[in-house]
């Protein structure tokens, strides 16, 4: 597809405006929402990296290293040197910047899909509630989506420029970065393989898919292994990190069974397409509706068929796996949003005689998207009834921190471990107690109770009370929905 005169300038002007709007929207009230458990885990890992200058991959629920290596120089530039200096907005700004970068990278599809399709996709990406919500979270998913879209682009460039080593090497690098972001990346590769098989089976002339790619595959594999090993070995300082990735795959296979997050296969469809407590799911209905229209209308285009099969395959894989969390929605919406752009552009073209109706309908669509985004991303962002707010941190958390701070002032400053957190489920407390030192953390009851303030969970409370005696004062605070944090304070001067 050749661009008309001035079309390239129009594309970039449109994307810059949309990018600025997307960044501004994602940066609104970044401190208002309580810190989620996953954000707190990543913040603590990043804090240790800032303090020591060293990062070692942890295969237990912390995901890959790319987000930390990307965040490190940004936080240094912002003047952050350790966990105590961090603020929530520092971390969430990084996610907002990643989301805005993803939007701008949609320009790479302009020649294949058309300027109108890219602008439409970028508009949905900028406003749709799931993207806005999770690109205000300091989690890996935003970067994962960026790399999924970039990998799709690289694969298509490689296919379109057969016998060329450069796109093969770039594809290998991007694939390695995808693997270095989340351990679930093999699922994306499986979905890509299924999509390629679907295309191959549909082709009448199957020789189109039999280019001699052996040399390019070798270069792609070499680039993949090199970048993969660099990141997981912490650039050669932790060679065991490469082995840890494979142990994490075994952990992922076990975790895929649910581990408390198991849900039926239709869960993503219900989250994306069913009305919720606050609003209609305009994002899911509009994106999938336009994607379906685009796929039907432009089915003859090979790229459209590829995007359709990939979206379908990834959705089926994610649905079959019992483990489900709502932020995985944006993995499914990422390729669908390209198809939605194709659909929106097709509707624009076929409604040339009814342009007023098209403009009016578009305005109503924007109103629906805007209302959903406001309700779910801002007005009720931490409400457990919000389908995007998965196990949100309770508003009591600030009262808990205040209470511990008040109690700390009443005890001698030379007490060892003045705050002992003894709980089977204490996150995100390491984030909220980061400035109330000294604090120690235990998953089981230690032999010696040396702290004047204890924070525990209901399951450990009876055993802990039998060890310390009944005279300690008790305060109860909500940690998350249906999760309590219990603060015990030793009888002392404050009484």
N, C-alpha and C positions, 0 to 999 in steps of 0.2 A: 504494500500500500504506500503510495507516494503522497507526501504532504503538499498541500496547496500553499501558495505564497502567504506568508504571515501566520500560518497555522501553528508553527512551532513557537512563535512569540506568544500567540494567544494561549497555547497550552501552558507555557511556563508562567505567564502572568496569572492564569487561573489557578495553577497549583500553588504559587507563592501566596496568593490571597487565601486560598483554602488552608494552606499550611499554617499561616499566621493565625487564622481563626481557630484551627484545631489545637495549636499550641496554647493559645489564650484560654480556650475552653478547658483544656486539661490542667491548666495551672490555677484555675479558680479554687480558692479555699483549700489548698493542699493540706493544711494543718487541721482542718475541721474533723475529718474522719479518724477514729481511733486506729492505732497501728495494728494491722492484722498479724496473726501468728507467723505466717510465712514471711511477711516483710521483716518482722523482728529477727527471725532466724538469719535471713540474708544480711541484715544490718550488723548483727554480731560478728558474722564471718568477715564482713568487709571491715569492721572496726579492728579486728585482730590483724587483718592484712595492712591496714593503715599504720597501726602501731609498730608492727614488726618489719613491714616491708616484704613479708613472705606470705605466699599463699600455697597451701597444699590441699588437693582435692579430697573431699570427704564424701564417700559413696553413700552415706546414710542421710537421705532426704534433703540434701542441700543443692542438688543439681550441678551442672557443669560450670567451668571457670570463666566463660566469656563475659558474663554480666559483671563479675567482680573486676576483671581486668579492664573492662570498659569504664566502670564506675570510679576506679582508683584515681586516674588522672583528673577526672572531672571534680571529684571531691577535694583533691589537693589544690586545684585551681580555686575552688570556693573557700579555701582556708581551713578545711577540716582535716585533722590529724589523728583523731581517735574516736571511739564510740561516743564518749561523753560530749564531744563537740558537734555531733550530728544532730540534725533536726529532720523531722519527717519530710519537710518540703525539699531538702537536699536530695533525698533518695527518690522521691516521687517526680521531681523535676527531670531526673535521668530517664525515667520511664516515659514522661511526656515528650522528651526530645527524641527518644527512640520511635515513638508513635508518629511524630511529625516527619521524621526521616523516612519512615515506611511510606507515608502518604506521598512524599516527593518522589520516591523511587517508582511509583506507579507510572511515571513519565516514560520509563523504559519500555512500556507496552504500547506506546502511542502509534508506532508504525504498523503494528499488527492489528490492533483493535480499533484504532481511530481516536482522534482527539476527543470527540464527544463522549465516547465510552469511558475513556480515562478520567475525564472531568466528572462524569456521573459517578464512577466508582470512588473517586477521591472525595466527593461530596458525602457519599454514604459513609465512607471511612471516617471522615471528620466528625460526623454528627451521630452515628449509630451508637446507642447506649452501651453495648458490650465492649466496643473498642474504647470509648471514652472512659468507662469504669475501670477496666483492667490496665489501661495505659496511665492510670493515676495510682497504680499499685506498684510497689517495688518488688516485682516478681519476674521470673524469666520468660513469661509467656509472650510479652510484647516483642522481645528480641527474637523469640522463636518464630513468631509470625513474620517478622521482617525477613528472616532467613528462609522461611518456606517460600515466600513470594520471590525472593531473590534466586533461590534454587530453581524454581519453575522457569524464571526468565533465562537463567544460564543454560538449563537443559534445552530450552527451545532454541536458543542461539546456537548451541552445539549441534543440534539436529539440522538447523537451517544452514549451517556452515560446515558440512561434513568435510573430512580430510583436513581439518584445521586444528592445530594443537592448542592454540591459545584458549578458545572457549572450553576445551576439555580440562585444561589446567585450572581455569577459574571455577569450573563446576566442581572439581575435586576440592578446591579450597573452601568454597561455600558449604559443601557437604560436610567437611571436617568441622567448620564453625557450627553447623547445625548440631552435629554430634557432641560438640564441646559445650553446647548450651543446655540440652536436656537429654536424659537417658532414653526418653521416649522417641527419639529421632528415628530408630529403626522402623517404627510404625509408618512414618512418612515415606520412607524408602519402599516399604511394602505396598503402600497405596500407589506410589508412582509406578511400581512394577505392574500392579494390577491394571492401572490406567493404560500403560503401554500395551499390555496384552489385549485389552479391550479394543484398542485402536487397530492392532495388528489383525485381530480376528475379523474386524469389519472391512478391512481393505480387500478389494478385489485384486489389485496388483500388489501383492505382498513384498515384491522386491524393493518397494519404496523404503522398507524398513530393514534392508539387509546391506547397508553401507559397511564397508570394511573398517569398522571402528577400532580394531584391535590395538593399533598403535596409540590412538587417542585415549583409549581406556587405560592403557599402561601409564601414560602421563597423568591422567586424572587420578589413578590409584596412588601413584607416587606422591602427588601433591596432597592428596587426602591424608595419607599416612604421616607425612612430614608435619603438616599443620596439626593433625590430631595428637601426635606424640608431643609436639612442642607445648600445647596447652595442658594436656593431662599430666605431663611431667613437670609442670611449672617451669617451662623453658630450661629443662635439663637439671633442675635442682631437686626433683622428687620423682625418680624413675619408677617408683612403686605406684605412682598415680595412674600409670598406663594400665597396670594390672587391676587397680581398684575399679576402673571403669567396667571391666567385665564382671567383677563381683557385684557391681551395682546392677548389671543386667539381670543377674539371678535374683537380686532383691526386688527388682521391678516386676519380674515374672510372678513372684510371690505376692507382691502388692497389688497386682492387677486383679487379684481375686476380690479386692474390696477393702479389707482392713478397716471396716467401719464406714467406708465411703461407697459401698456397693449399692447399686441402683438398677432398676429394670432397663431394658434395652431402649425403650422409647423416651428416656429421661431428657436427652438433648432436644428432641422434638417438642416435648412439653415445655421446656424452659424457653425455647425460641419461638414457639408458635401458639401457646395457650395463654389466655389472659391471666394476669396475676393480681395480687391484692391492690396494686396501685395503678396499673395502666395496661393497655393492650400492648402486646409485644410488637410494636411497629417495626422495629429493626429486622427481626426475623421474618415477619410476613412480607415486608417490602423487598428485602434482599433475596429471599428464596423465590418470591413471586416473579421479580424481574429476571432472576437467573434462569428460571424455567422458561420464561418467554424468550430470553436471549438464546438459550440452547436450542429451542424449537425453531425460532426464526432463522438462526444462522448455523444450523446443523451441518451444512455442507462444508463449513470451514474446519479444517483439521484441528487448529488450535482450540476452537470452541469445544469440539468433541473431547479433546484431551483434558481441558479444564473441567468439563462435565464429569468425565469418568474419574478423574482424580478426586473431585469433591465427593462424589458418590462413594468411592472406595474408602476414603478417609473417614467419612461419616459412618459407614458400615463397620469399620474396624473399631472406631471409638465407641460405637453403640454396643457391639458384642462384648467388649471388655467390661466386667462388672464395675470396676473402679471408675467413678465419674465425679468431676468437680466442674462448676460452671465456667471457670476461666478457660477451660479447654474449648468452649464454644468458639472462641475467636480463631482457633486453628481451623475449624470447619468453615467459618465465615470468610476467611481470607481468600481462598480461591473462588468461593461463591460470589464474592463482591466484584471480581473481574467479570464474571458472567452477568452479574446484575448491571454493570456498566454497559455491557453489550446490549442487554435487554432495554435499558433506558434509552440508549441511542437509537435502537430500532424503533421504539415507540415514537420518539421524536420525529423520525423520518416518515413514518406512516401516518402521522397526524398533521401533516403540513397544512391541510385544508381546515383543520380544527385546532389551530394553534392556541386560541383563547381557552378552549377546554383543557388543552395540555398544560398551559400555564396555571390555570386554576387548580387542576389536580395536583400539580407539582407543589403549589403553595400549601395545599391541604396535607400533602405528604410531609413537608417540612414541619408543619405544625404538629403532626403526630409524632414525628421523630424528636422534635424539640421537647414536647411534653414528656415523652418517655425518658429522655435523657435527663431532664431536670428532676423528675420524680425519683428515678433509680440511682442517679449518679451524684445528686446533691441534696435534695430535700430529705430523702430517706436512705442515704447511702449505707448506713450502719444498722438498719432495721433488719432483724432476722426474717421478716416476711418478704423482704426484697429478694427476688430470685437470683440477683447478682451478688448479694451479700452473703457469702457462704461462711458460716460459723464466725460472724463478726465479733470483734472484741467489744465487751459491754461498756456502757458509759460510766459504770462504777469504777473503772480502772483509775481515773484521776483521783477519786476519793480515797482509793486504796493507797496510792502513792503519797497523797497528802497526810493520811493517817500515819503511815510509816515514818514520814519525815518528822511529824510531831513527836512520835514516840522516841525517835533517835535522839532528840535534844534532851531527853530526860535521863539518859544513861551516860556513864563515864565514857569519854572518847577513846580510852585505851582498851575497851572491851574487844576481845577477839571474835571475828565473825558476828558483829552485833546484829546482823540480819541473816538468818538461815532460812532459805527456801527449801522446804522438804516436801516434795510433791511429785506425783506421777504425771502431772500435767500442769506445768507452770508457765508455758509460753503464753503471751509475749512479755512476761515480767522482766526478763533480762534487758529488754529495751527500756521499759518504764522505770526500772530501778538503777539504770546505768550511772546516775549521778549521786545515788545514795549509798556510798561505800562506807565500810566493807560489806559485801554481800556474798554469800556462798550458796551453792545449789547442789541438792542431792535428790536422786530419784527414789531412794529408800531411806529409812530412818537410820542415821549414823549412830555409832556407839556412844559418842559424846555429844551432848547438847550444850554448846558453849554460848549460843546466841541469847540475847535479851529479847529479840523479836523473831518469831517464827511465822513463816507463811506455809500453809499446808493445804491438802485437799481432803475432802470428806472421807475418802477411803482409808487414809492414814491417820485421821484424827483420833480414833479410839486408842490405837496402839501408842500414838505419841502422847496422849494425855496420861495413859497408864505409866509412861516413863517419866514425865515431868511433874505429874501431880495435877489436881483439879483447880488449884488456886490461880492459874494464869487467866488473864482477862481475854475474852474472845470477841472478835469482830468479824462479820461476814460481808463479803463483797462478791458481786458478779464478775466473773472473768470473761466468760463467753456465754452464749445461750446454753442453759442447763449445766454450766460448769461454774462451781463456786471456788473462791479463794478464801481461806480462813486465816486471819491474822491473830496470833497468840502473843501476848506481851507479858513478860515476867513481872511479878509484883516487885515494885521498887519505889524509887523516889517520886515517880509521877503520881503515885496514889497518896 
